[in-house]
């Protein structure tokens, strides 16, 4: 097995929204804002080469929206999903599986491309993986979250026939349980950010690498109160963070950050202030 960090580019989001109740005087030291209060964030995907499977976890914002949409998010940098895959020696057609942690546009927008008047899978030979609880949540969204669930990112997946659901019952999902995906990957469910978000856990070189998605979008979100205003159920996130971080510390997990603009991975340590990062390093150093 090999793991690769894959950059789908960078975008900007409001710093206050990203750090919730934490004052700007504190969070601005972690990720300094520009004159519009916007902070830069990565869209970092994970590629798992495992036998005859090439598994991509999340795929960024994509490029099919109109100019007005992209003007809100200030895409920047030279990286693109396809370009990053090509640099590793892979093409979009090589991907066998796409695990979508959840269906917010900055995590699944690269799933679908526009070809003339058609919306088609960007990975023509891939099976796309969600779960039935999150899928239902996304296709019948609440008023607060529906701006993040774009129909053009979601419905063509079902229409393509390439969509499948990770098998899990409601008890497992609601309790934050873990289910197997393959011999080396398992899926942890969390519900604070959105209903039934999936965090892939990968056994790699005698380590457990956890793709953090939006439970911990960056290392700056490790302190317990640092919870995004985007989260649907922030008190649930708080409990999920406490439980996860304690397990991650006890079992020496490696955390892989999707949105941290600087750090790809870290380990954890116990400090007087609580659980905090111990060492930062790129995935390639594992």
Helices and strands as residue ranges (DSSP letters): E 2-14, H 15-19, H 24-27, E 38-50, E 53-57, H 67-71, H 81-87, G 92-94, E 97-99, H 105-108, G 109-111, E 112-115, E 118-121, E 127-130, H 132-139, G 146-148, H 151-160, E 163-165, H 170-174, E 178-180, E 185-190, E 197-204, E 207-211, G 219-221, H 234-250, E 254-256, E 265-271, E 274-281, G 283-285
